[in-house]
Amino acid sequence: MAADDSLLDLEALARARGLLAPGARRQRMWPVLAAAAALAVSALAFATAMIVAPPLVTYSVAQTAPG
């Protein structure tokens, strides 16, 4: 049997290789930037709320301690 004789269909094999080859797709950046911006805005909002909000405990803990 010669090296050129093969049971594989070369056209089908080339098509399969073409389908399995990874495509060079550019990924969009705006969804990533929008998510990062939303996360930054929410972090700043929570930080502002923590600073501006009045404290929940208005009495001294040292005054209520036994002893």
MMTF fields as JSON, N, C-alpha, C and O atoms, coordinates in Angstrom:
{
  "mmtfVersion": "1.0.0",
  "mmtfProducer": "UNKNOWN",
  "numBonds": 267,
  "numAtoms": 268,
  "numGroups": 67,
  "numChains": 1,
  "numModels": 1,
  "chainsPerModel": [1],
  "groupsPerChain": [67],
  "chainIdList": ["A"],
  "bondAtomList": [4, 2, 8, 6, 12, 10, 16, 14, 20, 18, 24, 22, 28, 26, 32, 30, 36, 34, 40, 38, 44, 42, 48, 46, 52, 50, 56, 54, 60, 58, 64, 62, 68, 66, 72, 70, 76, 74, 80, 78, 84, 82, 88, 86, 92, 90, 96, 94, 100, 98, 104, 102, 108, 106, 112, 110, 116, 114, 120, 118, 124, 122, 128, 126, 132, 130, 136, 134, 140, 138, 144, 142, 148, 146, 152, 150, 156, 154, 160, 158, 164, 162, 168, 166, 172, 170, 176, 174, 180, 178, 184, 182, 188, 186, 192, 190, 196, 194, 200, 198, 204, 202, 208, 206, 212, 210, 216, 214, 220, 218, 224, 222, 228, 226, 232, 230, 236, 234, 240, 238, 244, 242, 248, 246, 252, 250, 256, 254, 260, 258, 264, 262],
  "bondOrderList": [1, 1, 1, 1, 1, 1, 1, 1, 1, 1, 1, 1, 1, 1, 1, 1, 1, 1, 1, 1, 1, 1, 1, 1, 1, 1, 1, 1, 1, 1, 1, 1, 1, 1, 1, 1, 1, 1, 1, 1, 1, 1, 1, 1, 1, 1, 1, 1, 1, 1, 1, 1, 1, 1, 1, 1, 1, 1, 1, 1, 1, 1, 1, 1, 1, 1],
  "groupList": [{"groupName": "MET", "atomNameList": ["N", "CA", "C", "O"], "elementList": ["N", "C", "C", "O"], "formalChargeList": [0, 0, 0, 0], "bondAtomList": [1, 0, 2, 1, 3, 2], "bondOrderList": [1, 1, 2], "singleLetterCode": "M", "chemCompType": "L-PEPTIDE LINKING"}, {"groupName": "ALA", "atomNameList": ["N", "CA", "C", "O"], "elementList": ["N", "C", "C", "O"], "formalChargeList": [0, 0, 0, 0], "bondAtomList": [1, 0, 2, 1, 3, 2], "bondOrderList": [1, 1, 2], "singleLetterCode": "A", "chemCompType": "L-PEPTIDE LINKING"}, {"groupName": "ASP", "atomNameList": ["N", "CA", "C", "O"], "elementList": ["N", "C", "C", "O"], "formalChargeList": [0, 0, 0, 0], "bondAtomList": [1, 0, 2, 1, 3, 2], "bondOrderList": [1, 1, 2], "singleLetterCode": "D", "chemCompType": "L-PEPTIDE LINKING"}, {"groupName": "SER", "atomNameList": ["N", "CA", "C", "O"], "elementList": ["N", "C", "C", "O"], "formalChargeList": [0, 0, 0, 0], "bondAtomList": [1, 0, 2, 1, 3, 2], "bondOrderList": [1, 1, 2], "singleLetterCode": "S", "chemCompType": "L-PEPTIDE LINKING"}, {"groupName": "LEU", "atomNameList": ["N", "CA", "C", "O"], "elementList": ["N", "C", "C", "O"], "formalChargeList": [0, 0, 0, 0], "bondAtomList": [1, 0, 2, 1, 3, 2], "bondOrderList": [1, 1, 2], "singleLetterCode": "L", "chemCompType": "L-PEPTIDE LINKING"}, {"groupName": "GLU", "atomNameList": ["N", "CA", "C", "O"], "elementList": ["N", "C", "C", "O"], "formalChargeList": [0, 0, 0, 0], "bondAtomList": [1, 0, 2, 1, 3, 2], "bondOrderList": [1, 1, 2], "singleLetterCode": "E", "chemCompType": "L-PEPTIDE LINKING"}, {"groupName": "ARG", "atomNameList": ["N", "CA", "C", "O"], "elementList": ["N", "C", "C", "O"], "formalChargeList": [0, 0, 0, 0], "bondAtomList": [1, 0, 2, 1, 3, 2], "bondOrderList": [1, 1, 2], "singleLetterCode": "R", "chemCompType": "L-PEPTIDE LINKING"}, {"groupName": "GLY", "atomNameList": ["N", "CA", "C", "O"], "elementList": ["N", "C", "C", "O"], "formalChargeList": [0, 0, 0, 0], "bondAtomList": [1, 0, 2, 1, 3, 2], "bondOrderList": [1, 1, 2], "singleLetterCode": "G", "chemCompType": "PEPTIDE LINKING"}, {"groupName": "PRO", "atomNameList": ["N", "CA", "C", "O"], "elementList": ["N", "C", "C", "O"], "formalChargeList": [0, 0, 0, 0], "bondAtomList": [1, 0, 2, 1, 3, 2], "bondOrderList": [1, 1, 2], "singleLetterCode": "P", "chemCompType": "L-PEPTIDE LINKING"}, {"groupName": "GLN", "atomNameList": ["N", "CA", "C", "O"], "elementList": ["N", "C", "C", "O"], "formalChargeList": [0, 0, 0, 0], "bondAtomList": [1, 0, 2, 1, 3, 2], "bondOrderList": [1, 1, 2], "singleLetterCode": "Q", "chemCompType": "L-PEPTIDE LINKING"}, {"groupName": "TRP", "atomNameList": ["N", "CA", "C", "O"], "elementList": ["N", "C", "C", "O"], "formalChargeList": [0, 0, 0, 0], "bondAtomList": [1, 0, 2, 1, 3, 2], "bondOrderList": [1, 1, 2], "singleLetterCode": "W", "chemCompType": "L-PEPTIDE LINKING"}, {"groupName": "VAL", "atomNameList": ["N", "CA", "C", "O"], "elementList": ["N", "C", "C", "O"], "formalChargeList": [0, 0, 0, 0], "bondAtomList": [1, 0, 2, 1, 3, 2], "bondOrderList": [1, 1, 2], "singleLetterCode": "V", "chemCompType": "L-PEPTIDE LINKING"}, {"groupName": "PHE", "atomNameList": ["N", "CA", "C", "O"], "elementList": ["N", "C", "C", "O"], "formalChargeList": [0, 0, 0, 0], "bondAtomList": [1, 0, 2, 1, 3, 2], "bondOrderList": [1, 1, 2], "singleLetterCode": "F", "chemCompType": "L-PEPTIDE LINKING"}, {"groupName": "THR", "atomNameList": ["N", "CA", "C", "O"], "elementList": ["N", "C", "C", "O"], "formalChargeList": [0, 0, 0, 0], "bondAtomList": [1, 0, 2, 1, 3, 2], "bondOrderList": [1, 1, 2], "singleLetterCode": "T", "chemCompType": "L-PEPTIDE LINKING"}, {"groupName": "ILE", "atomNameList": ["N", "CA", "C", "O"], "elementList": ["N", "C", "C", "O"], "formalChargeList": [0, 0, 0, 0], "bondAtomList": [1, 0, 2, 1, 3, 2], "bondOrderList": [1, 1, 2], "singleLetterCode": "I", "chemCompType": "L-PEPTIDE LINKING"}, {"groupName": "TYR", "atomNameList": ["N", "CA", "C", "O"], "elementList": ["N", "C", "C", "O"], "formalChargeList": [0, 0, 0, 0], "bondAtomList": [1, 0, 2, 1, 3, 2], "bondOrderList": [1, 1, 2], "singleLetterCode": "Y", "chemCompType": "L-PEPTIDE LINKING"}],
  "groupTypeList": [0, 1, 1, 2, 2, 3, 4, 4, 2, 4, 5, 1, 4, 1, 6, 1, 6, 7, 4, 4, 1, 8, 7, 1, 6, 6, 9, 6, 0, 10, 8, 11, 4, 1, 1, 1, 1, 1, 4, 1, 11, 3, 1, 4, 1, 12, 1, 13, 1, 0, 14, 11, 1, 8, 8, 4, 11, 13, 15, 3, 11, 1, 9, 13, 1, 8, 7],
  "groupIdList": [1, 2, 3, 4, 5, 6, 7, 8, 9, 10, 11, 12, 13, 14, 15, 16, 17, 18, 19, 20, 21, 22, 23, 24, 25, 26, 27, 28, 29, 30, 31, 32, 33, 34, 35, 36, 37, 38, 39, 40, 41, 42, 43, 44, 45, 46, 47, 48, 49, 50, 51, 52, 53, 54, 55, 56, 57, 58, 59, 60, 61, 62, 63, 64, 65, 66, 67],
  "secStructList": [7, 7, 6, 6, 7, 7, 1, 1, 7, 2, 2, 2, 2, 2, 2, 2, 2, 2, 2, 2, 1, 7, 7, 7, 7, 7, 7, 7, 1, 2, 2, 2, 2, 2, 2, 2, 2, 2, 2, 2, 2, 2, 2, 2, 2, 2, 2, 2, 2, 2, 2, 2, 1, 7, 7, 1, 7, 7, 1, 7, 2, 2, 2, 2, 1, 7, 7],
  "xCoordList": [0.847, 0.0, 0.891, 1.764, 0.677, 1.502, 1.091, 0.003, 1.977, 1.713, 0.594, -0.077, 0.387, -0.664, -2.047, -3.051, -2.103, -3.395, -3.854, -3.168, -5.007, -5.524, -7.023, -7.699, -7.523, -8.958, -9.669, -10.898, -8.924, -9.506, -9.847, -9.098, -10.96, -11.358, -10.64, -10.908, -9.742, -8.92, -9.746, -9.433, -10.794, -11.636, -12.409, -12.53, -12.922, -13.648, -12.704, -13.077, -11.499, -10.504, -10.114, -9.962, -9.951, -9.624, -10.782, -10.562, -12.018, -13.189, -13.262, -13.555, -13.002, -13.032, -11.951, -12.186, -10.772, -9.706, -10.073, -9.766, -10.725, -11.16, -12.222, -12.237, -13.113, -14.154, -13.598, -14.103, -12.564, -11.976, -10.983, -10.65, -10.518, -9.542, -10.209, -11.326, -9.537, -10.14, -10.223, -9.281, -11.357, -11.527, -10.904, -10.934, -10.358, -9.743, -10.806, -10.978, -11.516, -12.576, -12.092, -11.498, -12.335, -12.009, -13.128, -14.308, -12.748, -13.752, -14.017, -13.116, -15.27, -15.652, -15.24, -15.305, -14.821, -14.357, -15.435, -15.329, -16.475, -17.437, -18.207, -18.527, -18.538, -19.211, -18.317, -18.793, -17.045, -16.111, -15.958, -15.964, -15.822, -15.687, -16.959, -16.89, -18.111, -19.374, -19.521, -19.974, -19.15, -19.216, -18.252, -18.6, -17.057, -16.085, -16.566, -16.392, -17.167, -17.687, -18.852, -18.951, -19.729, -20.854, -20.354, -20.885, -19.353, -18.784, -18.131, -18.263, -17.431, -16.795, -17.832, -17.665, -18.895, -19.943, -20.635, -20.913, -20.912, -21.575, -20.652, -21.12, -19.37, -18.421, -18.356, -18.33, -18.329, -18.322, -19.625, -19.615, -20.731, -22.019, -22.073, -22.537, -21.609, -21.598, -20.628, -20.926, -19.478, -18.525, -19.112, -18.948, -19.785, -20.42, -21.519, -21.656, -22.297, -23.358, -22.778, -23.358, -21.663, -21.05, -20.52, -20.555, -20.035, -19.492, -20.61, -20.533, -21.631, -22.691, -23.722, -24.326, -23.929, -24.975, -24.668, -23.512, -25.704, -25.467, -25.136, -25.547, -24.405, -24.061, -25.296, -26.204, -25.329, -26.465, -26.413, -27.459, -25.218, -25.047, -24.726, -23.714, -25.595, -25.383, -24.892, -24.68, -24.703, -24.212, -22.843, -22.476, -22.114, -20.767, -20.829, -21.605, -20.038, -19.994, -19.337, -19.653, -18.432, -17.734, -18.691, -18.476, -19.726, -20.683, -21.58, -22.064, -21.812, -22.726, -21.978, -22.614, -20.674, -19.892, -20.007, -19.976, -20.139, -20.202, -18.859, -17.808, -18.902, -17.664, -17.397, -16.379],
  "yCoordList": [-1.176, 0.0, 1.237, 1.38, 2.103, 3.31, 4.341, 4.27, 5.309, 6.365, 7.285, 7.915, 7.367, 8.231, 7.612, 8.324, 6.295, 5.623, 5.778, 5.365, 6.372, 6.591, 6.373, 6.634, 5.899, 5.697, 6.987, 7.055, 7.992, 9.258, 10.129, 10.188, 10.79, 11.742, 13.064, 13.711, 13.457, 14.638, 15.918, 16.844, 15.98, 17.174, 17.306, 18.397, 16.186, 16.208, 16.524, 17.233, 16.009, 16.285, 17.758, 18.354, 18.348, 19.776, 20.624, 21.638, 20.213, 20.951, 20.864, 21.858, 19.697, 19.523, 20.356, 20.962, 20.386, 21.225, 22.697, 23.453, 23.101, 24.487, 24.849, 25.966, 23.909, 24.172, 24.18, 24.899, 23.386, 23.33, 24.453, 24.721, 25.097, 26.179, 27.346, 27.737, 27.891, 29.005, 30.258, 30.61, 30.906, 32.133, 33.314, 33.38, 34.214, 35.397, 36.486, 37.31, 36.468, 37.446, 38.505, 38.186, 39.749, 40.825, 40.947, 40.943, 41.054, 41.189, 42.664, 43.5, 42.957, 44.342, 44.765, 43.978, 46.009, 46.515, 47.26, 47.394, 47.752, 48.597, 47.845, 48.473, 46.558, 45.895, 45.8, 45.939, 45.566, 45.474, 46.836, 46.939, 47.869, 49.212, 49.659, 50.323, 49.309, 49.668, 48.953, 49.56, 47.689, 46.953, 47.534, 47.655, 47.892, 48.492, 49.852, 50.188, 50.632, 51.941, 51.787, 52.542, 50.823, 50.594, 50.139, 50.563, 49.294, 48.842, 49.996, 50.099, 50.862, 52.018, 52.975, 53.487, 53.219, 54.13, 53.547, 54.271, 52.256, 51.656, 51.638, 51.827, 51.419, 51.458, 52.856, 53.01, 53.871, 55.245, 55.581, 56.3, 55.084, 55.344, 54.692, 55.311, 53.464, 52.799, 53.476, 53.597, 53.915, 54.61, 55.929, 56.286, 56.65, 57.907, 57.664, 58.425, 56.607, 56.283, 55.919, 56.273, 55.23, 54.872, 56.102, 56.155, 57.078, 58.283, 59.209, 59.785, 59.362, 60.336, 59.809, 60.593, 58.505, 57.94, 58.181, 58.111, 58.466, 58.663, 57.321, 56.269, 57.359, 56.098, 55.455, 56.155, 54.153, 53.449, 53.44, 53.448, 53.424, 53.413, 54.838, 55.405, 55.416, 56.804, 56.9, 58.004, 55.763, 55.793, 55.142, 54.389, 55.431, 54.903, 53.468, 53.148, 52.621, 51.217, 51.103, 50.188, 52.006, 51.955, 52.232, 51.728, 53.006, 53.3, 52.108, 51.988, 51.244, 50.108, 48.843, 47.833, 48.869, 47.683, 47.454, 48.407, 46.206, 45.925, 46.167, 45.879, 46.693, 46.815, 48.166, 48.432],
  "zCoordList": [0.0, 0.0, 0.0, 0.857, -0.933, -1.065, -0.038, 0.533, 0.194, 1.177, 0.702, 1.518, -0.614, -1.155, -1.004, -0.995, -0.888, -0.738, 0.712, 1.646, 0.873, 2.218, 2.209, 1.214, 3.31, 3.445, 3.856, 3.811, 4.247, 4.685, 3.49, 2.514, 3.575, 2.534, 2.822, 3.834, 1.943, 2.196, 2.216, 2.964, 1.404, 1.4, 2.715, 3.272, 3.196, 4.473, 5.622, 6.557, 5.56, 6.59, 6.593, 7.66, 5.422, 5.338, 5.857, 6.519, 5.558, 6.059, 7.584, 8.249, 8.129, 9.583, 10.254, 11.299, 9.657, 10.219, 10.165, 11.087, 9.091, 8.979, 9.999, 10.514, 10.294, 11.291, 12.706, 13.568, 12.951, 14.286, 14.555, 15.71, 13.524, 13.706, 14.44, 14.099, 15.431, 16.172, 15.301, 14.591, 15.377, 14.617, 15.354, 16.583, 14.613, 15.201, 15.317, 14.419, 16.448, 16.679, 17.638, 18.668, 17.32, 18.248, 19.259, 18.909, 20.497, 21.535, 21.78, 21.714, 22.064, 22.293, 23.699, 24.643, 23.821, 25.11, 25.873, 27.092, 25.199, 25.905, 26.978, 27.987, 26.862, 27.982, 29.223, 30.35, 29.009, 30.13, 30.794, 32.021, 29.99, 30.55, 31.255, 32.289, 30.715, 31.361, 32.697, 33.668, 32.77, 34.034, 35.058, 36.232, 34.633, 35.555, 36.044, 37.216, 35.162, 35.564, 36.537, 37.505, 36.293, 37.21, 38.573, 39.6, 38.594, 39.858, 40.606, 41.825, 39.889, 40.531, 41.099, 42.206, 40.353, 40.832, 42.058, 43.014, 42.04, 43.198, 44.415, 45.537, 44.22, 45.34, 45.932, 47.154, 45.087, 45.595, 46.3, 47.299, 45.805, 46.453, 47.829, 48.786, 47.942, 49.242, 50.208, 51.396, 49.716, 50.581, 51.063, 52.23, 50.196, 50.579, 51.609, 52.567, 51.414, 52.369, 53.73, 54.757, 53.759, 55.031, 55.763, 56.992, 55.025, 55.657, 56.104, 57.189, 55.303, 55.561, 56.555, 57.288, 56.591, 57.441, 58.915, 59.332, 59.702, 61.135, 61.792, 61.302, 62.884, 63.552, 64.178, 64.626, 64.208, 64.78, 66.3, 66.949, 66.881, 68.324, 68.755, 68.344, 69.588, 70.014, 71.443, 71.943, 72.121, 73.492, 73.528, 72.627, 74.549, 74.678, 75.163, 76.064, 74.587, 74.994, 76.354, 77.114, 76.676, 77.966, 79.118, 80.221, 78.896, 79.951, 80.255, 81.381, 79.316, 79.518, 79.932, 80.236, 79.953, 80.322, 81.831, 82.608, 82.238, 83.677, 84.344, 83.771, 85.547, 86.288, 86.686, 87.325]
}
